[in-house]
Each structure stands twice: as structure tokens, then as C-alpha cells.
Amino acid sequence: MQTGNDCLVCFLRQTLATARRSTADPQAQWRLVGEVGAMLAHFDPKISPPENAVQYYRLIAERTGVTDPYAQEKQESNTYALGLEQRTRDLIASETDPLLAAVQFAINANVLDYGSQYRLDREAALASCKQPLVINHYPALRRQLARKPTVLYLADNCGEIVFDKLLVELLLAMGCAVTVAVRQSPIINDATLQDAQDCGLDRLCPVIANGADVPGTSLGSCSEAFLEYFAGADCIISKGMGNFECLSEIAAPIFFLFTVKCTTVHAHLARRFPESGVQIGSPVLLQGRPVGR
């Protein structure tokens, strides 16, 4: 996916929000927003929004010395989600199709995002798994998982990874071999190895870092070790908009699970799936581009 005009406004909003978390000095915040504003003209519209965005997150960290400005929000999201873990596990087990229920809860949990253009109601999103998938390639995903493949699970946000954990439990029970990948270092409220450990994911399956600090899986920034996992996976489950933005044009056995939270992604999906009725807040399960296309 390419960077759209609406992304530029969102970049400045994200800059101010991050600057405020990184320094209490209004003049420093002003300078940071101005500096990022000057950077926008030099951003490449042909690359994905996360690949452009990481440039100003790095700048803010360099100027302020604060490398994890969303640390408090990340901890709160993990604590909040862990408080819902057993209730959600019970709800999943009570459904006719527990795998579908776990998938839907994992998608709904993508609202736990501090970098998105639109902030959605987390309580409403996580209350049930009954909201229909607006783009629904679940039958293809289920067929793939029935083969007991090696699965690379690309995690996204803190808090959300607790619901990923519930889906991973079912994948393991189906006989899949699962590896979860998280960010190498802090970026917005994306999950790192420490967050995965705090939520108990590492006690279920191997968890690896992707070698990058981009708020999405930008293959050009990832480590060689991660790329080997990516190339060798029979099935890749990609969580979140940032991962979709980076990987939407990649030919690989990917299934994208996310909630639509910005106008650029909404416009992209509306063009590709004009009959879907996709809206801001829509849950999506989308099969990626097949290998060899």
C-alpha cells in the first residue's frame, strides 16, 4: 500500500501526540511538529505509511531521549486485556465454531491502537464476536489451517496480543506449528518481546523479534533471521493495519486480520472490494496475494 494524502495530516497528529508523551516543554513540542512538517515534502508517496512514519518517530526519540513514550499505555492495555482473558476464552469455547470466534475476537482487539487515525470503543469491540466480517476469507484460512501448516503469526499491538494468544492456543490444538513475531524495539504501542512475555505468549510457542522498529512489517527493514521464518512459513497470519499496509502487495501465503481505522486503508479496500460495504470500524479477514501471481 502506498502513502496517501490523508496520511500527511495523520503523521502530524501522531507527531504531536508522541511529542507530548516525550516532553512536557511546549516549545520543544512546537519545534518537533515543525521539524516533522518540513520532512513531509520529502516523504516517498510510493512506500507504505509505516515506512514513512518511522522516520519521525526516530527523530522524536533522538531529540528527546525518550525511546518508549507509550510505555504506560502499553502496560495499561496488557493489564486490561489480561483481565478479559479467561472470560473471552470461555466465550470462545461456547461457540459452535471456536476457531472463528477466536479469529473475530483477535480482529476486534485490533482497536487497541494508539497510533490510528480513529480510536474505536474497545469495550464495545471486545464484548462479543458476533459482528460479521465485512471482507470474509475465513473459509480459505480454515482450509489452510486444516493442513496443519507451519504458521508465522505477525503480532501488532499490546493488549491485542492477549487475544492473539487465545487464537494461538487453538492453532496449536489443531496441530499447527506456530511462531509469533513482534517488533524488535518500542514503536508506538506495538508489542515487543517483553510484552509477549508479560502476557504469557512465550510459554505457548516460540516468540521472535523481527529486527525492525517500523510500526508494520517492512521486509526491507527486518532481520535475515526473521526473513527466513517469513519465507519458510506455510501460512502467515498478519495482524493489524500497519502489517497490512506494509505487506498488502507481497506475494505470500498471508491472511490479514485487522479492523479498519483510517481513511487511507478504507479507500484502498473500497476500491478493491466495492461490494463489501467496508467502513471505518469494519472487521476484515482478507487473503493476500497468492505466491506466483
N, C-alpha and C positions, 0 to 999 in steps of 0.2 A: 504494500500500500504506500502511496505517496503522501507527502505532507500537503495539506490543503490550506486555503486562506484562513479558514476559521481557526486553524491550529496556531496561527501567529498571535491571535488575541488570547488564546488559552495559554500559550507559553508565557505571556506577560503576567497573567493571573497566577500561574504556578510560581513564577519568579517571585512575585510579591509575597505569596503565602509562605514560600520557603525562606525568603529573606527575613520575614517576621519571626519565624521559628529559630533563625540562626543568629539574629542580633536584635537587641532592643533599641538600637540607635536609629531614629527616624532618618537621619541624614545618610547613614550607611545604607539603609533600605532604599532610599531615593537613588543613590549612586548605583546600586546593584540593578535596579529596574532600568535606569538609563543606560547602563552598560549593556545589559541584555537587549534592550530595544535597538541599540546600534548594531548588535550582532545579527538581528533578524534578516537584514538585507543580504547577508552572506550565507544564510542557510540554504541548503540544497533542496529544492522542492521535489526532486526525484527520489529522495530517500524517505524512509518511514519517519513518522513523528517522533518515536522514541530515540532514534538515532540522531535527530537534530536536538531533541530536548536534553540529552545527556551533557551536551556542551555547556549549557548554562547551569546545570546542577553542579558540574565540576567547578565552574567559575565561582559559584557561591561558596562552595566548600573551601576553595583556595583563598578567597578573600576574607572569610570569617573564621576559618579554622574549625568549623563545625561539620563533621563528616556524617552525622546521623541525626539531622534535625527533627525527624519524625519518630524518634525513639519512644517517646511517651505514648503517642498514638498507636504505635505498633504493639507495645505491651498491652495497652488497653484493649485493642482488637483481639489479641490472642486470649486474654483473660475472658472477654465477653464470649468468644466462640467456644472456649473450653467449658464455660458454664452451660452451653446448649448441647454439648457433645452427646451425652447419654440420652437426652430427650430425643434428639434427632436420630440417633442410632435406633431407638425403639420405634420411631415413626417409620423409618426405612424398612425395618423388619416386618412391620404390619401391612405393608403394601403388597399388592398382587405381584408387582414386578419390582423387587427391591433394587435391582441394578438401575432401572430407570429413575426410581425415586432418589437414589444416591447421586446420579448424574444431575438431576434437577436441583437438588439441594446445593451441589457443588457449583452449579451455574448461578443460582440465586445468591450464593455467598460472594460472588464477584462484585457485589455492591460495596463491599468493604474496601474502598479505594479512596485514598486522599489526593490522588493526582488527576482524577477525572473531571471533565467539564461539568457534568451533572452529578450531584450527590443524591442518591436514592435512599429511600426509607429501609433501613436494614431490618427493623422489626417486622415490617410487612413482608419483605422479601423472604425472610427465614421462617415465617410462620408455618408454611406448608410447601408441598412440592406439586401443587395442583395447577399452577399456571402453565398453560400449553406452550411448548416450544414453537416459536414463530417460524424459524427455519429448523427443520427436524430431520436430521440424518441419523437418528438413533438406530433404526434397523440395520444400517450399514455398519455402525460401530459395534452393535451386538454380534453381528456375523463375524466381524474381525476378531472380537474377543473370544468367541466360541472356539477359535483355533488355538487358544492358549498361547498367545504370542509373547515375545519379549516386549514390554511396554516401557517407553520413556515418558514420564509424566512431568510436564513443564509447569511448575508451580508459579503463582503470581503473588498475591498479597498476604500479609499477616492476617490472622483471623480466618481468612478464607482457607488457609491450609489445614485447619481443623476439619473442615468439610471435605477437603481433598483426602484427608486421612480416612474418612468413612468410606469414600469411594475406593481407595486403595485396598482397604480391608476386603471388599467384595471382589476386586480384581484378583487378589491373592487367593481367595477362596475358590475362584473359578479355575485356578491353575496357571494364571499369568505370572510371569517373572517381571517384577516392577522395579524400576529405578526412578527416584524423584530428583529433579534438578531445580536448584534455587539460584538466586543471584550470588555472585562472588562477594560483593560488598554492598553496604547500605545505599539504597536509592529510593527516595520517597518512602512508601510503606511496604515495599516489596520484601518478600521473605528471604532470609539468608539461612545459612547452616544453623546458626544459633537459634533462630525462630523455629526451624524444623525440629530441633532437639527439644526446645521448650514445650512444643506441642506433641511430642512423642512419636513423630513420624519416623525418626531414625530407628525406633525399636520395632518397626514393621518391615522395613525394606532399606536397601542402600539409598542414601541421600548424597548427592554430589553438588558441587558448585559449578556454575557454567563458565567461570573465568572472566565474567564481564560485570560492569556496573551500569549497563544500559537498562532502562525500565521496560524491557522487552527482550526477546531472544534474537539478538542481531548476530547472525552466524559469523560475520566478519570480525566480530569482537570477542568471540568465545574461544576458549582454550582448545588445544588439539585433543586433549583427553575427552572433553565434552563432545567435540565433533565426531569422535569415534563412536560414542554412545548414540549420537543422533543418526549417524549413517548406518549403524548396525541394528537399530530398533525395527521390529516388525510393525509396531503401532506406536504412534506418538499422540499423546493426549495433551493438547496445548490449552492452558487455562489463561483467561484474561484478554483484554483488548490489546495491551501492549505486545503480547506474544503474537496475536493475530495480525497486528499492523506490520510487524517485522517479517512474518512468515507466510503471509497470505498468498504470495506468488511463488513460493518454493514448492517444487515437485517432490513430495514425500508422503508417506502414509500417515497423514496428520488428520486429527479431528479437533476442531476448535470449539471450546466451551467457554462462553462468556455472556455478559449482559451488555447491551448497547448503552453507552453512557456519553456519547459525544456526537455532534452533528456530522463530523467528517466520516466516521465509521458508519453512521446511519445512512448518509448519502451513498457511500460505497456499496452497502448491502442493498439499498433500494434500487440501485442501477442493476445489480446482478440478479436480484430476486424481486422484480417489480410486483409480482402477485402475492408476495408474502405478507404485506401489510406491516413490515417491520417499523418499529417506533423506538424512540428513546425509552429505555427500560425493558425492552424486549429480551427474553432469554433466547439464546441461539446455540444450536449444536450443528456445526457445519463441517462437512467433509472437505478436506483440502484438495489440491490439485494432484491427480494420480502421477506416480512416477512414470516417466516416459512420454508425458504429454508434450 
